């Protein structure tokens, strides 16, 4: 059985300890509370660190997925633009297009 001694009794205990040896079954209430609070603080800090690491990991994975999706969209858009450029090059280099442009220019000159 342990006997609890409160901080008010610390002076009495100190006087007692000067003249006697302390029994092993006496626990100082002040020291016990200090140890409990320290342990609670350490556990709380470790729990906070674990939660922070997990949240950061989730954010990093989400960002990476968004970046990959943006890259895929950009590649698709580039492919579409290349196809449009090829079509425009064919139209511009086509002989019929050149003749049609010359006819249009001649009509403009005759009307004016």
C-alpha positions in Angstrom: 0.0 0.0 0.0 1.3 3.4 -1.0 0.8 6.5 1.1 0.3 9.8 -0.8 1.9 12.9 0.5 0.8 16.3 -0.8 3.1 19.3 -1.5 2.1 21.0 1.8 3.7 18.2 3.7 7.0 18.5 1.8 8.6 20.6 4.6 7.6 18.0 7.2 9.1 15.3 5.0 12.3 17.1 4.5 12.7 17.5 8.3 11.8 13.8 8.7 14.3 12.7 6.1 17.1 14.6 7.9 16.7 12.3 10.9 15.3 9.1 9.3 15.5 7.1 6.2 12.5 7.2 3.9 10.4 4.1 3.6 10.1 2.7 0.0 6.3 2.7 0.0 5.9 6.5 0.3 5.4 8.4 -3.0 5.5 12.1 -3.3 2.3 13.3 -5.0 4.2 16.3 -6.6 6.7 14.1 -8.3 4.0 11.7 -9.5 2.0 14.5 -11.1 5.1 15.9 -12.8 5.9 12.6 -14.3 2.4 12.1 -15.5 2.2 15.5 -17.1 5.6 15.0 -18.8 4.5 11.7 -20.2 1.2 13.2 -21.5 3.1 16.0 -23.1 5.5 13.7 -24.8 2.7 11.4 -26.1 0.7 14.5 -27.4 3.8 15.8 -29.3 4.5 12.4 -30.9 0.8 12.0 -31.9 0.8 15.5 -33.4 4.0 14.7 -35.4 2.5 11.5 -36.7 -0.7 13.3 -37.8 1.3 16.0 -39.5 3.5 13.5 -41.4 0.4 11.6 -42.6 -1.4 14.8 -43.7 1.7 16.0 -45.6 2.0 12.6 -47.3 -1.6 12.7 -48.4 -1.2 16.3 -49.8 1.9 15.3 -51.7 0.1 12.3 -53.3 -2.8 14.5 -54.3 -0.5 17.2 -55.8 1.4 14.5 -57.7 -1.9 13.2 -59.2 -3.0 16.7 -60.2 0.3 17.4 -61.8 0.2 14.1 -63.8 -3.3 14.9 -64.9 -2.2 18.4 -66.1 0.7 16.9 -68.0 -1.7 14.5 -69.8 -4.0 17.3 -70.7 -1.1 19.4 -72.0 0.1 16.5 -74.1 -3.3 15.9 -75.6 -3.7 19.7 -76.4 -0.3 19.7 -78.1 -1.2 16.7 -80.2 -4.5 18.4 -81.3 -2.6 21.6 -82.1 -0.1 19.7 -84.2 -2.9 18.1 -86.1 -4.5 21.5 -86.8 -1.1 22.9 -88.0 -0.7 20.0 -90.4 -4.2 20.7 -91.9 -3.4 24.4 -92.3 0.0 23.6 -93.9 -1.8 21.3 -96.4 -4.3 24.1 -97.2 -1.7 26.8 -97.6 0.6 24.7 -99.8 -2.2 23.3 -101.9 -2.1 24.5 -105.6 -5.8 25.1 -105.6 -5.5 27.4 -102.6 -2.9 29.5 -104.4 -5.0 29.8 -107.5 -8.1 30.7 -105.6 -6.1 33.4 -103.8 -4.9 34.8 -107.1 -8.4 34.8 -108.5 -9.7 36.6 -105.4 -6.9 39.2 -105.8 -7.8 39.7 -109.4 -11.5 40.2 -108.6 -10.6 42.7 -105.9 -8.5 44.7 -108.4 -11.1 44.6 -111.1 -13.9 45.7 -108.8 -12.0 48.6 -107.3 
